[in-house]
């Protein structure tokens, strides 16, 4: 299987609720045969159930677990609609459908349901006591899991829980894409050397989609075999239509199979965070913008979103945002692959929120606290972009706050937005 197809399968499995419950069915079939075999072999009698009592208990477990499954999926559908309307639809595939607690809890319900049905089917005259012991334990565990799931879901759907989860996922992908700490300023001025006109251009074929991930090791190996340079034209997260350029080839003597290069690129209908650090910023910013909209008007949620932007932007500022040039072991340029630079991260984190929330005291005070803290904690070569944002914030404040008292209040940094100790920051 090609790399991009394998990547697509893995991504689909991670974002599908039905996979774990479906896998629970064959596991139950195996467990049923095993437990019945052990019961017949050892003849254990840890439980003293009668046939009628065992049948009634198993029927209770069947009814209860079936109700749990229906309630869970019904509630989940409603929760997804409410959460996507109040925050952003982009949390559905990235957060809600990838939640392991929901998937494995439903898997437990299906396992218990099928196990209870199998136990009923095999119980004619005699009660398999070991089977009943396991069914009882599964039933008790299912009830406990259902109560826990109700509590967990109510906490999960709070804006702060979604934001913290997206922030944690964002930190993980930032560390993956930019694994090295920033020992010195990023050197991007010499990137994309003058290679002349490309000897070949490979365009996208098949179905239009969004670039989700690229196998850079495969591209470097292909470029090394051809003793040339491969330029990946789009960027992770870009939409690529059919017949748009995807690769520029700079080879002097050898050709390369187009399918080999196309197999190194995974496309999909929606951005994911596997190799896209800016997508985590995009989700958090979208939640903040929705909270600042006149229809919702929830600046406190916007402040919670800024907390996570602060958290992620600090990590970005401490990483080495590599150049676009990827070299092989001998130091030869092999791949040109564009990634976001520091200024692009800063613009994404500040510009839209500043524009939509400049008239709100909570937002402007929290943004100022964020900027001042980052200036204090990040290396000097990160300061210019931050100070530019501070200057723009001051201009917006002067435009929206005309009373001297409010203007003075808006110019105070506050990590809580409004109500915290002036000048505090995370």
C-alpha positions, -999 to 999 in steps of 0.1 A, spaced: 0 0 0 13 35 -9 22 58 19 -5 83 13 -32 56 13 -18 41 45 -18 76 60 -55 80 49 -65 47 65 -48 56 98 -64 91 98 -98 76 91 -95 50 119 -84 77 144 -114 99 135 -141 72 134 -163 63 163 -175 30 149 -142 12 146 -136 4 183 -172 -8 189 -170 -29 157 -137 -45 168 -154 -54 201 -178 -78 183 -151 -103 171 -133 -99 204 -166 -109 222 -170 -140 200 -135 -151 209 -140 -143 246 -173 -162 247 -158 -194 234 -128 -191 257 -149 -185 289 -174 -213 281 -144 -236 274 -129 -227 308 -162 -231 326 -166 -266 312 -130 -276 318 -127 -264 355 -163 -267 365 -160 -237 388 -191 -224 407 -182 -189 419 -218 -178 415 -249 -197 426 -274 -185 399 -305 -205 390 -315 -207 353 -344 -182 357 -323 -158 377 -294 -159 353 -317 -154 323 -334 -124 340 -300 -108 349 -286 -113 314 -318 -98 299 -313 -68 322 -278 -63 309 -289 -66 273 -316 -40 278 -294 -16 298 -264 -17 275 -286 -13 244 -301 18 260 -266 31 269 -255 28 233 -287 45 220 -284 73 246 -247 78 240 -250 82 202 -281 103 204 -266 126 229 -234 128 210 -252 139 178 -269 167 197 -237 177 215 -218 178 182 -244 202 167 -244 224 197 -206 225 201 -200 232 164 -226 260 164 -213 277 196 -176 272 189 -164 259 155 -173 229 132 -136 222 130 -136 206 165 -158 177 153 -132 157 134 -102 170 154 -115 166 190 -149 151 194 -147 121 170 -112 113 181 -120 111 218 -109 77 231 -131 78 262 -162 79 241 -150 53 217 -138 27 242 -168 32 265 -192 25 236 -169 -5 228 -174 -18 263 -212 -14 259 -212 -34 227 -189 -61 242 -212 -65 272 -243 -65 250 -230 -92 227 -216 -113 256 -249 -113 275 -267 -123 243 -243 -151 237 -246 -163 273 -284 -163 270 -282 -183 237 -260 -210 252 -279 -214 285 -306 -241 281 -307 -263 312 -275 -255 331 -261 -222 342 -225 -216 333 -214 -200 366 -180 -187 353 -198 -171 323 -223 -155 347 -195 -141 369 -179 -124 339 -212 -111 326 -220 -97 360 -186 -79 362 -191 -66 327 -226 -53 336 -214 -36 367 -185 -21 347 -209 -9 320 -231 9 345 -200 26 360 -187 35 326 -221 50 316 -222 72 347 -186 83 342 -193 90 305 -222 114 314 -199 133 338 -170 132 313 -192 144 284 -206 173 303 -170 184 311 -157 177 277 -182 201 259 -172 231 280 -153 256 259 -123 255 282 -120 217 279 -121 219 241 -96 247 241 -72 229 264 -74 197 243 -68 216 210 -39 234 227 -23 202 239 -27 187 204 -11 219 190 19 216 213 24 180 202 24 188 165 46 219 170 72 197 187 69 172 159 73 196 130 99 217 148 119 193 170 149 215 176 151 244 201 159 279 188 196 282 195 199 312 171 177 333 147 161 314 119 181 318 87 156 320 58 172 347 38 192 322 17 164 298 11 151 288 -23 184 294 -42 184 302 -79 180 268 -94 169 282 -128 138 269 -146 126 235 -135 133 206 -157 99 192 -151 66 201 -134 43 175 -119 7 186 -115 -19 171 -92 -41 145 -107 -72 127 -93 -94 145 -69 -90 180 -56 -82 183 -19 -63 198 10 -27 188 17 -27 169 50 8 155 52 39 149 31 65 121 35 97 142 34 120 111 38 105 97 6 110 129 -13 146 133 -1 154 97 -11 138 102 -46 158 135 -51 190 118 -40 185 89 -64 180 114 -93 209 137 -80 186 167 -81 162 189 -61 125 185 -56 104 216 -48 70 210 -32 50 239 -45 20 241 -21 22 241 17 6 219 43 -31 230 46 -33 244 11 -62 234 -12 -49 219 -45 -71 215 -75 -66 191 -104 -38 202 -128 -23 226 -103 15 223 -100 25 201 -71 62 195 -77 89 214 -95 118 191 -105 154 202 -109 172 172 -124 200 172 -149 203 137 -160 175 114 -147 138 113 -147 116 101 -118 83 83 -116 55 107 -111 35 82 -91 64 79 -66 61 116 -58 24 117 -57 23 88 -33 43 109 -8 14 134 -5 -17 127 16 -48 147 7 -82 150 23 -114 171 25 -105 189 57 -73 200 74 -59 179 102 -31 185 128 -8 157 119 17 180 102 -1 213 103 8 233 134 -11 264 122 -43 245 121 -44 243 159 -40 281 160 -68 283 134 -92 263 155 -85 283 187 -88 316 168 -121 305 152 -135 297 187 -124 332 199 -140 349 169 -172 330 174 -172 340 210 -167 377 200 -195 377 175 -225 399 183 -247 368 183 -228 352 212 -209 380 228 -188 359 252 -155 377 257 -145 354 286 -144 325 262 -122 346 239 -98 352 268 -97 314 274 -88 310 237 -60 336 241 -46 316 270 -41 287 246 -27 309 219 -2 322 244 7 287 254 13 276 218 30 307 206 55 306 234 65 271 223 67 282 187 90 310 197 113 286 215 117 262 185 139 264 155 115 272 127 136 255 101 144 269 67 126 257 36 157 239 24 160 202 34 195 187 30 207 151 28 234 136 50 261 150 28 248 185 30 233 186 -5 200 204 -11 174 178 -20 139 192 -11 124 226 -9 94 224 15 78 255 29 67 258 65 52 288 84 77 313 99 75 332 131 57 362 116 30 341 101 23 324 135 22 359 151 -2 373 125 -25 343 128 -26 345 166 -32 382 169 -47 399 138 -82 386 136 -88 386 174 -74 421 177 -97 433 148 -128 417 162 -122 423 199 -105 457 200 -136 472 215 -136 448 245 -116 456 276 -111 419 285 -96 411 251 -72 440 247 -59 437 282 -53 399 278 -36 405 244 -13 431 260 -4 407 288 3 380 262 26 402 242 45 416 272 50 381 286 63 367 253 87 396 249 101 389 284 104 351 279 114 346 242 147 353 225 154 388 212 150 378 175 113 371 182 105 406 196 101 426 165 69 409 153 55 411 188 62 448 193 46 454 159 14 437 173 16 458 204 18 490 184 -12 479 163 -31 471 195 -24 506 209 -38 521 177 -70 500 179 -74 510 216 -71 547 208 -98 543 181 -123 525 202 -119 540 237 -124 578 238 -128 583 275 -95 589 292 -104 566 321 -113 537 298 -83 544 276 -60 541 307 -77 509 318 -74 493 283 -37 500 283 -31 478 314 -19 442 308 -41 417 326 -37 379 323 -74 374 333 -86 400 309 -104 421 335 -102 416 372 -67 402 376 -37 419 391 -24 445 366 7 434 348 5 397 356 10 372 328 14 334 325 
